[in-house]
Structures are given as C-alpha cells and as structure tokens.
Amino acid sequence: MELEEVVKTRFSCRSFSNKPVPNELLEKIIRLSQRAPSAGNLQAFRVIIIKKNEIKTQLAIAALSQTFLAEAPVVLVISAAPSLSAPHYGKRGRILYSLQDATIFAAYCEMICTDSGLASIWIGAFSEDQVVNILRDQVPPVFIEKPIALIGIGYPRQKSSHFTRRISMDELIYSLD
C-alpha cells in the first residue's frame, strides 16, 4: 500500500475476527515500528505482547469496560520508560520525551498494522494503576513504568467504510507567513 492509502484507510477497529495474527507478522510490525524516531535514539519505551484471554479481559475492564479490546487476538501494552530518558534529559526526558517516544512508536505500529492487512484500536482511556497491577508480577518493572496505550490488533470482522470527521484546516492551522 502507498503511505497515503495507509493513512486514509486506517480506522479504529472495534470488532475483530478470531483469526490469529501470525507471530512472524507481529514481530515484523514491532521491528518496523521500532524504526520510529526517539529522543536521542534512547527508545525509552517498552512493549508487552498479550495473547492470553484472561489478561486481555482484565485489561478490557481496566480500559473502562471497553470489552471489544478482549476480542482482539493481540493486545500490545505500550509504556513509556521515564527511567531510561531521565538520566540523559532530566525532568523533560522523564515527563515528556519518554511519552513522545512511546506515542510515536504506537502511531507507527498502527500504520504498519494497516499496511499489513490488519486492523487496530488505540485505547488511551484506562486506569493506569489497574493496568500496572494486572501486569506487575509478570513483567520487569521497566515494562510498566508508565502505560500510555493499549493497542488491540487483529483482522477486522469487516472493513470500515465509516471514517470520523476531522476539524477544518482553518481550525487546525495558524500560519505566520
């Protein structure tokens, strides 16, 4: 797919088929997403791959009961890692750069999913404390320092023909020519 087509066809999928995502494809998506820019190339973020139904269900509950998240064959928990950025950039690295790194990675991930024939949903509405508690005993601490996105990934039940409205260019842009 051309980049313009990827951008135009990406949508927030809330209904996934139960077809599994091949591990090789998931690895490719993460490997390519890792090419995203990051402050000082520190890559101050971490990714947890969730395929276990019981954990996906718990995450869906933590995500304000957005139960469709548990339908996704794969859920990525993407966390900022402020402890990796702060030694190089101080407070700004801790409170901003690591979050930017994680967010840019997540955006690349959604685009690469679309280009690969998959659909995704970015969930930002969740209880950070609940997500940390669900995963605390299962992953190293750096992987859950600051969860910033839950991304459901899978094959869509159907292609979307509905795209959300975007604000006008006049509302979006202020130009100082």
C-alpha positions in Angstrom: 0.0 0.0 0.0 1.2 3.5 -0.6 1.5 5.7 2.5 -1.4 7.9 1.6 -3.7 4.9 1.2 -2.5 3.6 4.6 -3.3 6.9 6.3 -6.7 7.1 4.6 -7.7 3.5 5.4 -6.6 3.2 9.0 -9.5 3.1 11.3 -10.3 2.2 15.0 -11.5 -1.4 14.8 -13.9 -2.4 17.5 -14.8 -5.8 16.1 -12.1 -8.4 15.4 -12.3 -11.8 13.9 -10.9 -14.7 15.9 -8.2 -15.4 13.2 -4.9 -15.4 14.9 -2.1 -13.0 14.0 1.0 -14.9 12.9 3.9 -14.4 15.2 6.2 -13.5 12.2 3.8 -10.7 11.2 3.6 -9.4 14.8 7.4 -9.5 15.0 7.7 -7.6 11.7 5.2 -4.9 12.9 7.2 -4.4 16.1 10.5 -4.4 14.3 9.4 -1.8 11.8 7.7 0.3 14.4 10.9 0.4 16.4 12.3 2.5 13.5 10.2 5.4 14.8 12.2 8.4 15.9 13.0 8.7 19.6 14.8 11.3 21.7 18.5 10.7 21.5 17.6 7.3 20.0 17.1 6.0 23.5 13.9 4.2 22.6 12.6 5.0 26.1 9.5 2.8 25.8 8.7 -0.9 26.2 6.1 -3.2 24.7 4.3 -6.1 26.2 2.5 -8.6 23.9 -0.6 -10.0 25.4 -2.4 -13.0 23.8 -3.8 -14.7 27.0 -7.5 -14.3 27.1 -7.8 -13.8 30.8 -5.3 -10.9 30.8 -6.9 -9.3 27.7 -10.2 -9.5 29.6 -8.7 -7.8 32.7 -7.2 -5.1 30.5 -10.5 -4.5 28.8 -12.1 -4.0 32.2 -9.3 -1.6 33.2 -10.0 0.2 30.0 -13.3 1.4 31.3 -15.0 -1.8 30.3 -14.2 -1.5 26.6 -14.9 -5.2 26.1 -14.1 -5.2 22.4 -10.4 -5.0 23.4 -10.6 -8.5 24.7 -11.8 -9.7 21.3 -8.5 -8.7 19.6 -6.2 -11.6 19.1 -3.3 -9.5 20.3 -3.1 -6.6 22.7 0.0 -4.5 23.0 0.7 -2.6 26.2 2.9 0.2 25.3 4.6 2.0 28.1 6.9 5.0 28.4 10.1 4.3 30.3 11.0 7.6 32.0 13.9 5.9 33.9 15.7 5.4 30.6 15.2 9.0 29.4 15.7 11.0 32.6 19.4 10.3 33.1 20.1 11.9 29.7 17.4 14.6 29.6 16.4 15.2 33.2 12.9 16.3 34.1 11.9 17.0 30.4 13.0 13.5 29.4 11.1 11.9 32.3 7.8 13.8 31.8 7.8 14.4 28.0 10.4 12.6 25.9 9.7 9.1 27.0 6.0 9.6 26.5 6.7 11.0 23.0 8.9 8.0 22.2 6.2 5.6 23.2 3.4 7.5 21.4 5.4 7.7 18.1 6.1 4.0 18.3 2.4 3.3 18.8 1.4 5.5 15.8 3.9 3.7 13.6 2.5 0.4 14.9 -1.0 1.3 13.8 0.2 2.4 10.4 2.2 -0.8 9.8 -0.7 -2.9 11.0 -2.9 -1.3 8.4 -0.3 -1.8 5.7 -0.1 -5.4 6.7 -3.8 -6.0 6.3 -4.6 -5.9 10.0 -6.8 -3.5 11.9 -6.0 -1.9 15.3 -7.6 0.2 18.0 -5.7 2.6 20.2 -7.0 2.7 23.7 -5.9 5.6 25.9 -8.8 5.6 28.3 -7.8 3.2 31.0 -6.8 3.0 34.7 -3.0 3.2 34.7 -3.0 1.7 38.2 -5.2 -1.2 37.2 -3.0 -2.0 34.2 0.1 -1.9 36.3 -1.5 -4.2 38.9 -2.6 -6.7 36.3 1.0 -7.0 34.9 3.1 -6.2 37.9 4.0 -9.8 38.9 4.5 -10.9 35.3 6.9 -8.4 33.7 10.1 -6.5 34.7 9.3 -3.0 36.2 10.7 -1.0 33.3 7.9 -2.5 31.0 5.1 -0.9 33.1 6.7 2.3 34.3 4.0 4.4 32.6 1.5 2.7 30.4 0.3 5.1 27.7 -1.6 3.0 25.2 -3.3 -0.4 24.8 -3.4 -1.4 21.2 -5.7 -4.2 20.0 -4.5 -5.8 16.9 -6.2 -8.4 14.6 -8.1 -9.0 11.4 -11.3 -6.9 11.3 -14.6 -8.6 11.2 -15.5 -6.3 8.3 -13.8 -3.4 6.6 -14.8 0.0 7.8 -16.4 2.4 5.4 -17.0 5.0 8.2 -14.4 7.5 9.0 -14.6 10.1 11.7 -14.9 13.7 10.9 -11.8 15.9 11.1 -11.8 19.5 12.0 -11.4 22.0 9.2 -7.9 23.2 8.1 -8.9 26.7 9.3 -9.4 25.3 12.8 -6.3 23.2 12.7 -3.7 25.6 11.3 -2.5 29.1 12.2 0.1 30.3 9.8 2.6 33.1 10.5 3.6 33.9 6.9 
